[in-house]
Amino acid sequence: MTPTDASRESPVLGIGVDIVEIDRLRQTPLGSRFYVRVFTSHELAYCNRYSDPFPHLAAVFAAKEAVWKALPDDTKVPVSKIEISHDTSGRPRVRIPQEGFTVVVSLAHSRAYAIAVAMVSGTESEPDGLYSLTDTMCVRLLDSEVAL
């Protein structure tokens, strides 16, 4: 099942976005406590493959924060438990310890900033006012539908 198929079958439980100033990470020495606490060893290895790892570290950090923001409140986990990896074509993938969720993430960076957007869908019941994704891209807000 592709992420798109999963989204059609289950409600969107949350959408998160985060932006990171790359220079803030440049000011934090590699190997410092921040990197050890926040990033997994796989994430650090991936980012350190590049001659300039900081844009990649910032994008991964933004993705972790975006996923955390998108998770329902009762399923929040530490950012360190959210792992961002990449498939063979370079697309980002998310691993979280909870079951029953599909997480889709998109990353980008410029010279100065990295940004990530995450969408979490799942099998939980859809409370009033929660965004729902359908084939026609309708958004349900407090029982009124507005086509996008």
C-alpha positions in Angstrom: 0.0 0.0 0.0 1.4 3.4 -0.9 1.2 6.4 1.4 -1.4 7.9 -0.9 -3.6 4.7 -0.7 -3.2 4.7 3.1 -4.3 8.3 3.3 -7.4 7.6 1.4 -8.4 4.8 3.8 -7.7 6.5 7.1 -8.1 10.0 8.5 -5.3 12.5 8.6 -4.6 12.8 12.3 -2.1 15.7 12.1 0.0 17.9 9.9 3.3 19.4 11.1 5.8 21.8 9.7 9.2 23.0 11.0 11.9 25.3 9.7 15.5 25.3 11.0 18.1 28.0 10.5 21.2 26.0 9.2 23.7 28.4 10.8 22.3 27.5 14.3 23.4 23.9 13.8 26.8 25.1 12.4 27.4 26.9 15.7 26.9 23.6 17.6 30.1 21.5 17.3 29.6 18.1 15.7 29.8 15.4 18.3 28.3 17.6 21.0 25.6 16.4 23.4 22.9 17.9 21.2 23.7 15.7 18.3 24.0 12.6 20.4 20.7 13.2 22.2 18.6 14.2 19.1 19.9 12.1 16.2 20.2 8.4 15.7 23.5 6.9 14.7 22.0 6.2 11.2 20.9 9.8 10.8 24.3 11.1 11.8 26.0 8.6 9.4 23.8 9.7 6.5 24.4 13.4 7.1 28.1 13.0 7.7 28.5 11.4 4.2 28.2 14.9 2.8 31.1 17.4 2.7 28.8 19.9 4.4 26.5 17.9 6.7 24.8 20.9 8.3 22.0 21.4 5.7 21.2 17.7 5.9 21.3 17.7 9.7 19.0 20.7 9.7 16.6 19.0 7.3 16.5 15.8 9.4 16.0 17.8 12.5 13.1 19.8 10.9 11.6 16.5 9.8 11.8 15.0 13.3 10.1 18.2 14.7 7.4 18.2 12.0 6.6 14.6 12.7 6.4 15.2 16.4 4.1 18.1 15.8 1.9 16.0 13.5 1.5 13.1 16.0 -1.7 13.1 18.1 -1.2 14.4 21.6 -1.7 11.1 23.3 1.0 9.4 21.2 3.9 11.9 21.5 7.3 10.4 21.7 10.7 12.0 22.2 12.2 13.4 19.0 15.1 11.1 19.5 12.8 8.1 18.9 11.7 9.4 15.5 14.1 8.3 12.9 14.4 9.8 9.4 16.0 7.6 6.8 16.1 7.6 3.0 15.2 4.9 0.5 17.5 4.0 -2.4 16.0 6.8 -4.6 16.7 9.4 -1.8 13.1 9.8 -0.6 12.8 10.4 3.1 11.2 7.7 5.3 10.0 7.9 8.9 10.3 5.3 11.6 8.4 5.8 14.8 7.8 3.3 17.7 4.0 3.5 17.5 2.0 1.1 15.3 -1.1 2.0 13.3 0.2 5.2 11.8 1.4 6.1 8.3 3.8 9.1 8.2 4.7 11.0 5.1 7.4 13.6 5.1 8.9 16.1 2.7 12.2 17.9 3.2 13.9 20.8 1.5 16.7 23.2 2.2 18.3 26.3 0.8 21.7 27.8 1.8 20.1 29.3 5.0 17.1 27.2 6.0 15.8 23.7 6.0 12.1 22.9 6.1 10.0 19.8 6.6 6.3 19.0 6.4 4.9 15.8 7.8 1.4 14.2 7.6 0.3 11.5 10.0 -2.7 9.3 9.1 -4.0 6.4 11.1 -6.8 4.2 12.2 -8.0 6.3 15.1 -11.6 7.6 14.9 -12.0 11.0 13.4 -13.0 13.6 16.0 -14.9 16.8 14.9 -12.7 19.3 13.3 -9.9 16.9 12.4 -8.6 17.2 8.8 -9.7 14.4 6.5 -8.1 13.6 3.1 -10.3 12.2 0.3 -10.0 11.6 -3.4 -11.3 15.1 -4.1 -9.1 16.7 -1.5 -11.9 17.9 0.7 -11.1 19.3 4.1 -13.7 18.7 6.9 -13.7 21.5 9.4 -16.3 21.2 12.1 -18.7 19.3 9.9 -18.5 21.6 6.9 -16.7 20.6 3.8 -14.8 23.0 1.6 -13.3 21.7 -1.7 -9.7 22.7 -2.3 
